[in-house]
Amino acid sequence: MSLLKSVALSSIIATSFAFSCAGSGEQMYVKDEYYNFMSPSMVGLNNDNPFYNVANHYPHNDRWEYFDKQKEQLNIEAWHKYFANKLSKNDVKELFYSEEPIKKIYPKFATKINNPEFKDYVDFLNLQMGLVGVYQYEQTAPKTYKPVVDKGIKLFNSCEDKFLKERYLFLIMRLYHYHGDYKNELAFYEQNKQVLTSNILVKEWIDALKAGAMQHEGQTLESNKLYADIFQNHKTNAHLG
């Protein structure tokens, strides 16, 4: 009898270890409300998606890399559509995803774009980058974030371009978020959420910021509901759910 107990206990411990986040060789990833216990290739699923992989070929960082690629691709497509084919997708990638700050790249495309409101957006995008963890901008980053937030709010209020206005909303919320000002982040969202009318991509990013801010503000139930929605439905940041 004692032998059976020992075997049962060993089995329980082994099972618990296999499913722990501490890191066995068989970590489980979850997607779309079910546990997938099979190799994705066996059932015709996307092998690139780390949520489907069960053999630990994908470390945690690979989930970030996967969704970063998804985000980049969809963002390039959104800007390409916004520019109405004035820029190719490769041009858009160079403008937004070069190692050089966007302010240095923008003059190359300024004549093609020919949009004063976008120029203002580029200036603000460049200004705030050093305050949100983008390292190549650190040397020229403003010393405090509040004057930058104030500038962003001024540009947000004066901007008539709906596409850019949505992106200003995201940038301002992100500034608040990176500096722990979650109360003002959520307040700014509530005051201006009506501008989110056309850009599903930006709404996904804002939802992630909002969920984190609510969590920090002790709004646990609301935060968890939003995280669940992010996990189930978002194309660019489901790993945050």
DRENGUKOL-972933 format. One record per atom (N, C-alpha, C): residue in three letters; x, y, z. Coordinates in steps of 0.02 Angstrom, whole numbers, padded with zeros to 5 digits, always signed. Each point is the difference from the previous one (the first is absolute). Layout:
ALAXYZ/...
end
This chain:
MET+00042-00060+00000/MET-00042+00060+00000/MET+00043+00063+00000/SER+00054-00003+00040/SER+00045+00058+00003/SER+00033+00012-00067/LEU+00014-00056-00036/LEU+00031+00007-00066/LEU-00047+00036-00048/LEU-00065-00018+00003/LEU-00049+00033-00044/LEU-00005+00074+00016/LYS+00002+00017+00064/LYS-00002+00071+00020/LYS+00060+00037-00027/SER+00058-00031+00004/SER+00061+00032-00024/SER-00003+00012-00075/VAL-00025-00051-00035/VAL-00006+00007-00073/VAL-00048+00056-00018/ALA-00058+00001+00036/ALA-00050+00052-00014/ALA+00027+00069+00015/LEU+00036+00007+00057/LEU+00028+00064+00018/LEU+00052+00022-00050/SER+00042-00046-00023/SER+00051+00017-00050/SER-00032+00022-00064/SER-00056-00032-00019/SER-00035+00019-00061/SER-00028+00070+00005/ILE-00029+00017+00057/ILE-00029+00067+00011/ILE+00055+00053-00004/ILE+00056-00013+00034/ILE+00056+00048-00001/ILE+00026+00010-00070/ALA+00007-00056-00037/ALA+00026+00005-00069/ALA-00047+00040-00044/THR-00066-00012+00008/THR-00050+00036-00039/THR+00001+00074+00016/SER+00003+00016+00064/SER+00002+00070+00022/SER+00061+00035-00029/PHE+00057-00034+00001/PHE+00062+00030-00026/PHE-00007+00013-00075/ALA-00031-00048-00035/ALA-00006+00007-00073/ALA-00041+00060-00019/PHE-00049+00019+00041/PHE-00044+00056-00017/PHE+00020+00065+00034/SER+00053+00001+00037/SER+00020+00061+00036/SER+00034+00048-00047/CYS-00003+00065+00016/CYS+00034+00051-00039/CYS+00075+00000+00012/ALA+00022-00036+00052/ALA+00070+00002+00018/ALA+00044-00030-00054/GLY-00030-00040-00045/GLY+00039-00018-00059/GLY+00019-00072-00006/SER-00047-00044-00015/SER+00020-00066-00022/SER+00010+00003-00075/GLY+00020-00056-00028/GLY+00009-00002-00072/GLY-00065-00006-00038/GLU-00057-00003+00035/GLU-00064-00009-00034/GLU-00049+00054+00021/GLN+00020+00063-00006/GLN-00045+00054+00017/GLN-00059+00001-00047/MET-00059+00017+00027/MET-00061+00000-00040/MET-00020+00071-00017/TYR-00017+00012-00063/TYR-00026+00065-00021/TYR-00074-00009-00017/VAL-00038+00051+00015/VAL-00073-00004-00006/VAL-00022+00049-00054/LYS-00048-00019-00040/LYS-00026+00045-00052/LYS-00073-00014-00010/ASP-00039+00053-00004/ASP-00071-00004-00019/ASP-00039-00049+00042/GLU+00006+00005+00066/GLU-00044-00035+00047/GLU+00010-00076+00003/TYR+00055-00025-00025/TYR+00012-00072+00009/TYR+00074-00012+00009/TYR+00016-00057+00030/TYR+00070-00022+00005/TYR+00015-00044-00061/ASN+00051+00017-00036/ASN+00021-00039-00058/ASN+00058-00045+00022/PHE-00013-00063+00005/PHE+00051-00047+00024/PHE+00039-00032-00057/MET-00013+00021-00061/MET+00032-00031-00058/MET+00046+00049-00034/SER+00047-00026-00040/SER+00041+00042-00042/SER-00045+00035-00050/PRO+00011+00065-00013/PRO-00043+00037-00046/PRO+00000-00030-00070/SER+00056-00028-00021/SER+00004-00028-00068/SER-00045-00060-00009/MET-00018-00033+00055/MET-00042-00059-00004/MET-00073+00018-00016/VAL-00019+00060+00016/VAL-00070+00020-00009/VAL-00007+00061-00045/GLY+00052+00015-00039/GLY-00005+00053-00049/GLY+00000+00070+00027/LEU+00029+00011+00060/LEU+00003+00067+00029/LEU+00065+00034-00019/ASN+00003+00065+00013/ASN+00058+00040-00018/ASN+00059-00018+00045/ASN+00052-00027-00028/ASN+00058-00020+00039/ASN+00037+00060+00030/ASP-00009+00060-00028/ASP+00036+00058+00025/ASP-00029+00028+00064/ASN-00062-00019+00016/ASN-00032+00029+00059/ASN+00022-00037+00063/PRO+00037+00033+00044/PRO+00026-00034+00060/PRO-00053-00023+00048/PHE-00061+00028-00005/PHE-00053-00023+00044/PHE-00019-00073-00013/TYR+00014-00024-00061/TYR-00020-00067-00018/TYR+00055-00052+00014/ASN+00059+00023+00014/ASN+00056-00047+00006/ASN+00003-00030+00070/VAL+00009-00066+00003/VAL+00000-00034+00065/VAL+00066-00032+00017/ALA+00049+00004-00043/ALA+00063-00035+00012/ALA+00056+00046+00021/ASN-00018+00060+00021/ASN+00048+00048+00027/ASN+00052+00022-00052/HIS-00018+00000-00064/HIS+00044+00028-00051/HIS+00000+00076+00005/TYR-00052+00028+00030/TYR-00007+00072+00005/TYR+00009+00023+00072/PRO+00054+00034+00016/PRO+00005+00032+00065/PRO-00051+00056+00006/HIS-00008+00027+00059/HIS-00049+00054+00010/HIS+00014+00059-00045/ASN+00063+00017-00011/ASN+00017+00058-00041/ASN-00024-00007-00071/ASP-00006-00062-00024/ASP-00022-00010-00068/ASP-00073+00020-00010/ARG-00039-00003+00054/ARG-00069+00024-00006/ARG-00002+00074-00014/TRP+00044+00038+00035/TRP+00005+00072-00013/TRP+00022+00013-00071/GLU+00051-00038-00023/GLU+00025+00011-00067/GLU-00053-00015-00052/TYR-00039-00053+00011/TYR-00052-00019-00047/TYR-00052+00056-00007/PHE-00024+00025+00057/PHE-00052+00051-00003/PHE+00029+00069-00020/ASP+00063+00011+00013/ASP+00032+00061-00026/ASP-00001+00000-00077/LYS+00013-00058-00029/LYS-00002-00006-00073/LYS-00071+00011-00026/GLN-00049-00029+00036/GLN-00069+00010-00020/GLN-00019+00074+00003/LYS+00021+00032+00054/LYS-00015+00071+00009/LYS+00033+00042-00054/GLU+00063-00014-00015/GLU+00035+00038-00052/GLU-00034-00007-00067/GLN-00017-00061-00018/GLN-00032-00012-00065/GLN-00066+00037-00006/LEU-00043-00005+00051/LEU-00065+00032-00002/LEU+00006+00076+00003/ASN+00050+00024+00037/ASN+00011+00072+00005/ASN+00023+00029-00067/ILE+00045-00036-00033/ILE+00022+00022-00066/ILE-00058+00002-00049/GLU-00043-00050+00003/GLU-00059-00001-00044/GLU-00046+00058+00014/ALA-00009+00016+00064/ALA-00044+00056+00019/ALA+00027+00067-00026/TRP+00065+00011+00010/TRP+00030+00063-00024/TRP+00000+00002-00077/HIS+00013-00055-00031/HIS+00000-00002-00074/HIS-00069+00021-00026/LYS-00052-00025+00031/LYS-00068+00019-00020/LYS-00012+00074+00015/TYR+00024+00024+00057/TYR-00008+00071+00018/TYR+00033+00046-00051/PHE+00059-00019-00023/PHE+00036+00042-00048/PHE-00027-00007-00071/ALA-00050-00042-00009/ALA-00034-00007-00065/ALA+00050-00014-00056/ASN+00046-00046+00014/ASN+00049-00022-00050/ASN+00052+00052-00019/LYS+00003+00055+00038/LYS+00054+00048-00012/LYS+00068-00030+00019/LEU-00002-00046+00048/LEU+00060-00036+00021/LEU-00012-00075-00010/SER+00052-00035-00021/SER-00005-00073-00004/SER+00004-00028+00071/LYS-00014-00064+00007/LYS+00005-00031+00066/LYS+00073+00000+00024/ASN+00046-00007-00046/ASN+00071+00003+00019/ASN+00018+00070+00024/ASP-00029+00051-00031/ASP+00011+00069+00022/ASP-00026+00010+00071/VAL-00060-00026+00013/VAL-00030+00006+00066/VAL+00043-00036+00052/LYS+00025-00058-00018/LYS+00043-00037+00047/LYS+00063+00040+00015/GLU+00030+00030-00051/GLU+00059+00040+00010/GLU-00015+00060+00045/LEU-00057+00031-00011/LEU-00018+00060+00038/LEU-00010-00015+00074/PHE-00035-00054+00015/PHE-00019-00014+00070/PHE+00044-00051+00035/TYR+00036-00041-00037/TYR+00036-00055+00032/TYR+00075+00000-00014/SER+00027+00056-00021/SER+00072+00006-00007/SER+00033+00008+00068/GLU+00064-00015+00002/GLU+00038+00011+00062/GLU+00008+00074+00015/GLU+00001+00040-00052/GLU+00005+00073+00009/GLU-00066+00028+00026/PRO+00002+00052+00041/PRO-00062+00033+00022/PRO-00041+00024-00060/ILE-00066-00002+00008/ILE-00044+00016-00056/ILE+00010+00071-00026/LYS+00021+00046+00043/LYS+00010+00069-00021/LYS+00055+00006-00052/LYS+00049-00046+00002/LYS+00054+00000-00049/LYS-00021-00032-00066/ILE-00048-00046+00003/ILE-00023-00036-00059/ILE-00054+00040-00037/TYR-00040+00037+00038/TYR-00059+00033-00029/TYR+00015+00046-00059/PRO+00053+00041+00001/PRO+00012+00045-00057/PRO+00004-00035-00068/LYS+00021-00062+00000/LYS+00005-00038-00062/LYS-00069-00008-00033/PHE-00053-00003+00042/PHE-00067-00013-00025/PHE-00047+00060+00006/ALA+00025+00055+00026/ALA-00043+00058+00015/ALA-00038+00025-00061/THR+00034+00004-00056/THR-00033+00027-00061/THR-00056-00046-00023/LYS+00013-00065+00003/LYS-00052-00047-00020/LYS-00061+00003+00046/ILE+00013+00005+00064/ILE-00055-00001+00049/ILE-00038+00066+00000/ASN+00036+00055+00004/ASN-00029+00067-00007/ASN-00060+00010+00046/ASN+00011-00009+00065/ASN-00055+00004+00049/ASN+00025+00034+00063/PRO-00017+00064+00011/PRO+00024+00037+00059/PRO-00018-00034+00066/GLU-00060-00029+00005/GLU-00020-00033+00062/GLU+00043-00062+00013/PHE+00019-00035-00053/PHE+00045-00057+00009/PHE+00069+00023+00023/LYS+00023+00056-00026/LYS+00064+00028+00022/LYS-00002+00014+00075/ASP-00054+00029+00024/ASP-00008+00012+00072/ASP+00001-00065+00039/TYR-00032-00051-00029/TYR-00001-00066+00032/TYR+00070-00030+00005/VAL+00038+00006-00054/VAL+00069-00025-00001/VAL+00042+00034+00054/ASP-00008+00066+00006/ASP+00039+00037+00050/ASP-00017-00025+00071/PHE-00065-00011+00012/PHE-00019-00023+00067/PHE+00021-00072+00011/LEU-00008-00042-00051/LEU+00022-00070+00006/LEU+00074-00003+00018/ASN+00039+00040-00034/ASN+00072+00003+00013/ASN+00014+00026+00071/LEU-00037+00049+00021/LEU+00011+00031+00065/LEU-00012-00048+00058/GLN-00052-00040-00005/GLN-00020-00042+00057/GLN+00035-00068+00001/MET+00034-00019-00053/MET+00029-00067-00004/MET+00049-00014+00057/GLY+00041+00049+00018/GLY+00049-00011+00052/GLY-00030-00009+00069/LEU-00065+00013+00007/LEU-00033-00006+00064/LEU-00038-00066+00007/VAL+00001-00041-00052/VAL-00037-00063+00003/VAL+00044-00059-00018/GLY+00064+00005+00017/GLY+00044-00057-00004/GLY+00030-00015-00068/VAL-00001+00048-00046/VAL+00032-00011-00065/VAL+00070+00029+00004/TYR+00049-00044+00003/TYR+00067+00019+00024/TYR+00037+00048-00045/GLN-00010-00004-00066/GLN+00039+00045-00043/GLN-00020+00073+00008/TYR-00055+00012+00036/TYR-00023+00068+00011/TYR+00022+00029+00068/GLU+00032-00040+00042/GLU+00011+00020+00069/GLU+00041+00065+00007/GLN+00049+00009-00042/GLN+00045+00057+00009/GLN-00036+00067-00010/THR-00052+00000-00040/THR-00036+00062-00014/THR-00068+00002+00035/ALA-00012-00048+00045/ALA-00066-00003+00032/ALA-00010+00059+00048/PRO-00061+00026+00003/PRO-00015+00053+00049/PRO+00011-00026+00071/LYS+00016+00046+00045/LYS+00016-00021+00069/LYS-00063-00021+00038/THR-00057+00029-00015/THR-00062-00019+00033/THR-00052-00015-00053/TYR-00050-00040+00019/TYR-00050-00020-00050/TYR-00060+00047-00002/LYS-00013+00038+00054/LYS-00061+00040+00002/LYS-00004+00053-00055/PRO+00054+00038-00013/PRO-00005+00047-00056/PRO-00013-00034-00067/VAL+00025-00061-00007/VAL-00012-00038-00062/VAL-00072-00022-00005/VAL-00028-00022+00056/VAL-00072-00018+00002/VAL-00042+00061-00018/ASP+00017+00058+00030/ASP-00038+00061-00014/ASP+00003+00018-00074/LYS+00058-00008-00030/LYS+00007+00014-00071/LYS-00042-00049-00041/GLY+00002-00063+00020/GLY-00040-00051-00035/GLY-00074+00014+00004/ILE-00024+00021+00059/ILE-00071+00015+00008/ILE-00020+00060-00043/LYS+00044+00049-00004/LYS-00013+00058-00043/LYS-00006-00021-00073/LEU+00046-00042-00022/LEU-00003-00025-00069/LEU-00061-00044-00012/PHE-00017-00041+00050/PHE-00059-00043-00005/PHE-00063+00043-00009/ASN-00006+00052+00040/ASN-00060+00042-00003/ASN-00006+00039-00066/SER+00056+00018-00029/SER-00002+00040-00061/SER-00002-00042-00063/CYS+00016-00065+00006/CYS+00005-00043-00059/CYS-00070-00016-00027/GLU-00008+00008-00065/GLU-00063-00016-00033/GLU+00002-00066-00038/ASP+00058-00029-00005/ASP+00010-00063-00035/ASP-00018-00057+00047/LYS-00053-00038-00015/LYS-00025-00053+00045/LYS+00052-00054+00011/PHE+00035-00019-00052/PHE+00051-00053+00005/PHE+00055+00021+00048/LEU+00025+00062-00007/LEU+00053+00024+00043/LEU-00025+00012+00071/LYS-00062+00021+00006/LYS-00028+00014+00067/LYS-00003-00063+00042/GLU-00017-00056-00031/GLU+00000-00063+00036/GLU+00070-00018+00025/ARG+00049+00014-00042/ARG+00068-00016+00019/ARG+00028+00048+00053/TYR-00021+00062-00001/TYR+00017+00045+00055/TYR-00029-00026+00066/LEU-00061-00025-00002/LEU-00030-00028+00060/LEU+00043-00055+00029/PHE+00022-00045-00043/PHE+00044-00054+00023/PHE+00065+00026+00028/LEU+00033+00046-00036/LEU+00065+00025+00023/LEU-00004+00035+00067/ILE-00053+00039+00010/ILE-00009+00036+00064/ILE-00014-00050+00056/MET-00043-00049-00012/MET-00013-00051+00051/MET+00064-00038+00017/ARG+00040-00014-00051/ARG+00062-00037+00012/ARG+00049+00041+00043/LEU+00003+00065-00012/LEU+00042+00043+00041/LEU-00022-00002+00073/TYR-00064+00009+00012/TYR-00026-00006+00068/TYR+00019-00067+00030/HIS-00009-00053-00039/HIS+00010-00068+00024/HIS+00072-00012+00021/TYR+00047+00020-00042/TYR+00071-00012+00013/TYR+00024+00038+00062/HIS-00036+00051+00019/HIS+00021+00040+00058/HIS-00047-00010+00059/GLY-00039-00054-00002/GLY-00039-00020+00058/GLY-00059+00044+00017/ASP-00021+00042-00047/ASP-00056+00045+00012/ASP-00064-00031-00027/TYR-00019-00057+00030/TYR-00055-00040-00026/TYR-00068+00035+00007/LYS-00008+00038+00052/LYS-00063+00035+00010/LYS-00014+00049-00057/ASN+00050+00041-00018/ASN-00008+00047-00055/ASN-00004-00036-00067/GLU+00034-00056-00006/GLU-00004-00040-00061/GLU-00072-00023-00013/LEU-00031-00028+00051/LEU-00068-00024-00007/LEU-00049+00058-00010/ALA+00012+00055+00035/ALA-00044+00059-00007/ALA+00004+00028-00071/PHE+00060+00003-00028/PHE+00008+00026-00068/PHE-00035-00046-00049/TYR+00004-00065+00011/TYR-00034-00048-00043/TYR-00076+00011+00002/GLU-00027+00004+00060/GLU-00073+00008+00008/GLU-00025+00064-00033/GLN+00040+00053+00004/GLN-00019+00064-00029/GLN+00002-00001-00076/ASN+00039-00045-00029/ASN+00013+00004-00072/ASN-00010-00066-00038/LYS-00028-00050+00031/LYS-00007-00065-00032/LYS-00044+00001-00063/GLN-00040+00053-00007/GLN-00043+00004-00058/GLN+00038+00008-00065/VAL+00064+00018+00003/VAL+00039+00008-00062/VAL+00019-00068-00030/LEU-00007-00054+00038/LEU+00018-00066-00026/LEU-00057-00027-00042/THR+00002+00018-00063/THR-00055-00019-00045/THR+00021-00045-00057/SER+00063+00005-00021/SER+00019-00035-00062/SER+00060-00047+00007/ASN+00043+00011+00048/ASN+00063-00035+00002/ASN-00001-00055+00052/ILE-00017-00061-00021/ILE-00003-00057+00046/ILE+00069-00014+00030/LEU+00052+00010-00039/LEU+00068-00013+00022/LEU+00018+00043+00060/VAL-00012+00065-00004/VAL+00015+00046+00055/VAL-00043-00016+00060/LYS-00062-00020-00011/LYS-00044-00018+00056/LYS+00029-00059+00039/GLU+00030-00048-00036/GLU+00032-00056+00035/GLU+00055+00025+00046/TRP+00042+00045-00024/TRP+00054+00026+00041/TRP-00027+00038+00060/ILE-00052+00039-00011/ILE-00030+00039+00054/ILE-00032-00046+00051/ASP-00033-00053-00022/ASP-00030-00048+00046/ASP+00053-00029+00047/ALA+00059-00015-00027/ALA+00053-00029+00041/ALA+00023+00050+00053/LEU+00008+00063-00020/LEU+00019+00052+00049/LEU-00054+00008+00053/LYS-00062+00001-00023/LYS-00057+00010+00046/LYS-00004-00058+00050/ALA+00009-00061-00023/ALA-00004-00058+00045/ALA+00054+00005+00053/GLY+00060+00018-00019/GLY+00054+00007+00048/GLY-00012+00056+00049/ALA-00026+00056-00025/ALA-00014+00057+00044/ALA-00054-00017+00051/MET-00052-00034-00022/MET-00054-00020+00046/MET+00026-00048+00053/GLN+00045-00044-00020/GLN+00030-00046+00048/GLN+00038+00038+00053/HIS+00040+00049-00020/HIS+00038+00040+00047/HIS-00046+00041+00045/GLU-00057+00019-00025/GLU-00048+00040+00039/GLU-00046-00042+00043/GLY+00011-00065+00001/GLY-00040-00044+00043/GLY-00067-00020-00030/GLN-00010+00013-00064/GLN-00062-00020-00033/GLN+00008-00070-00029/THR+00006-00048+00045/THR+00021-00067-00020/THR-00049-00035-00046/LEU-00065+00003+00017/LEU-00050-00035-00041/LEU-00002+00027-00071/GLU-00003+00067-00006/GLU-00003+00031-00066/GLU+00064-00015-00040/SER+00056+00002+00035/SER+00064-00014-00032/SER+00003-00071-00027/ASN-00021-00048+00041/ASN+00002-00070-00020/ASN-00047-00013-00060/LYS-00057+00032+00000/LYS-00046-00008-00057/LYS+00032+00025-00065/LEU+00034+00057+00005/LEU+00032+00028-00059/LEU+00059-00043-00022/TYR+00039-00026+00048/TYR+00055-00045-00018/TYR-00027-00062-00035/ALA-00056-00027+00023/ALA-00030-00059-00032/ALA-00019+00015-00072/ASP-00028+00059-00011/ASP-00018+00020-00068/ASP+00062+00008-00044/ILE+00052+00029+00029/ILE+00064+00007-00037/ILE+00026-00068-00021/PHE+00000-00047+00047/PHE+00026-00067-00014/PHE-00040-00035-00055/GLN-00065+00009+00002/GLN-00043-00038-00046/GLN-00003+00032-00069/ASN+00002+00067-00004/ASN-00018+00033-00063/ASN+00055+00041-00033/HIS+00052+00020+00036/HIS+00048+00046-00029/HIS+00049-00035-00047/LYS+00017+00034-00054/LYS+00046-00027-00050/LYS+00073+00017+00016/THR+00012+00056+00037/THR+00068+00024+00007/THR+00028-00006+00071/ASN-00041-00014+00049/ASN+00026-00003+00068/ASN-00037-00051+00044/ALA-00021-00056-00030/ALA-00036-00050+00039/ALA+00042-00028+00056/HIS+00067+00003-00006/HIS+00045-00025+00052/HIS-00006+00041+00064/LEU-00027+00061-00004/LEU-00008+00041+00060/LEU-00061-00022+00041/GLY-00045-00037-00031/GLY-00058-00025+00036/GLY+00017-00057+00046/
end
